[in-house]
Amino acid sequence: MVLKSFALCALALLLAASCIPSRYQGEASPEGGLVTHAELAQRIVWMLGDEAKLPVRATGLDYEMYLSRKGIAPLGGWRHGALVTKGDLAVVTVRLMGLQGKVEDPQNEEAYIALLESIEL
C-alpha cells in the first residue's frame, strides 16, 4: 500500500508542470504542458529531495546524468529534448519504486506498463 501511495504521489508531482517551476538554465519547455525528459529528470530530483546534490545552476543534462548514476532512466537512457511518453514514464516509475526485478521483459516498455497495471496503478 505504501508503494502504491508513493507512486501515485510521484506521478502527480511529475506530471504537474505548473507545480514545480523549472530552475535549469537556457532550456525552454514545449507548449501545451508537455514534459521533456530534462523536465521529468528535474522533477524527480526535486521529489527525491536531492537538488542540493547538484550544482546551483544545474542544467537539464545535470539532472539526467544524476539520475542515470542512480539507475533511474527510461529505456535507452535520457533523450534530452524528447517529450516523455507513457512508456518512458512507466519505466521511470517502476525504477523509482524499486520494482524493476518484477518486470517480465526489461527491454520492453509495454512490460513496465503491464506491471503498473497489474498493481492497479
C-alpha positions in Angstrom: 0.0 0.0 0.0 2.9 2.4 0.8 4.4 1.8 -2.6 1.1 2.5 -4.3 0.6 5.7 -2.4 4.2 6.8 -3.1 3.8 6.1 -6.8 0.5 8.0 -7.0 2.1 11.0 -5.4 5.2 10.7 -7.5 3.2 10.6 -10.7 1.1 13.5 -9.7 4.2 15.6 -9.0 6.0 14.5 -12.1 3.1 15.4 -14.4 2.1 18.6 -12.8 4.0 21.0 -15.0 2.9 24.1 -13.1 3.6 22.8 -9.6 7.4 23.0 -9.8 9.0 25.9 -11.6 11.8 24.8 -13.8 15.1 26.1 -12.5 17.6 24.9 -15.0 19.1 27.5 -17.3 18.8 28.1 -21.0 16.3 25.4 -22.0 12.7 26.0 -22.9 9.8 23.6 -22.3 7.4 22.8 -25.1 4.0 24.5 -25.3 0.8 22.8 -24.0 2.1 21.4 -20.7 4.1 18.6 -22.4 7.1 17.5 -20.4 10.6 16.9 -21.8 13.0 14.3 -20.5 15.1 17.1 -18.9 12.0 18.4 -17.1 11.0 15.0 -15.9 14.5 14.4 -14.5 14.4 17.8 -12.8 11.0 17.0 -11.2 12.2 13.6 -10.0 15.4 15.0 -8.4 13.1 17.6 -6.7 10.7 14.9 -5.5 13.7 12.9 -4.1 14.9 16.0 -2.2 18.3 15.7 -3.9 18.6 19.1 -5.5 21.3 20.2 -3.1 23.5 17.4 -4.6 23.5 19.2 -8.0 25.3 22.5 -9.0 23.4 25.7 -8.1 22.9 26.4 -11.8 22.2 22.8 -12.8 21.1 22.1 -16.4 18.6 19.5 -17.6 21.6 17.4 -18.6 22.9 17.6 -15.0 19.6 16.2 -13.7 19.6 13.5 -16.3 23.2 12.4 -15.5 22.5 12.4 -11.8 19.5 10.1 -12.1 21.3 7.8 -14.6 24.0 7.3 -12.0 21.3 6.2 -9.6 19.9 3.7 -12.1 16.8 5.8 -12.9 16.3 6.4 -16.6 13.9 5.5 -19.4 14.9 2.6 -21.7 17.7 3.7 -23.9 18.6 6.5 -21.4 17.6 10.1 -21.2 16.9 11.8 -24.5 17.4 15.4 -23.5 14.9 17.3 -25.7 12.5 14.4 -26.3 9.0 14.5 -24.9 8.1 12.0 -22.2 6.0 9.1 -23.5 3.8 6.7 -21.5 6.5 4.1 -21.8 9.2 6.4 -20.5 7.0 7.3 -17.5 6.2 3.7 -16.8 9.9 2.7 -16.8 11.0 5.6 -14.6 8.1 4.9 -12.2 8.9 1.2 -11.9 12.6 2.0 -11.3 11.7 4.7 -8.7 9.6 2.1 -6.9 12.4 -0.4 -7.0 10.2 -2.9 -8.8 12.4 -3.4 -11.9 13.2 -7.0 -10.9 9.5 -7.9 -11.3 9.3 -6.7 -15.0 8.9 -9.8 -17.3 10.8 -8.3 -20.2 13.1 -5.5 -19.0 13.8 -4.3 -22.6 10.2 -3.7 -23.5 8.3 -0.6 -22.3 5.0 -2.5 -22.5 6.2 -4.9 -19.8 6.7 -1.9 -17.4 3.2 -0.6 -18.3 1.8 -4.1 -17.7 3.5 -4.3 -14.3 2.0 -1.0 -13.2 -1.4 -2.1 -14.5 -1.1 -5.4 -12.6 -0.7 -3.5 -9.3 -3.6 -1.3 -10.3 -1.5 1.9 -10.7 
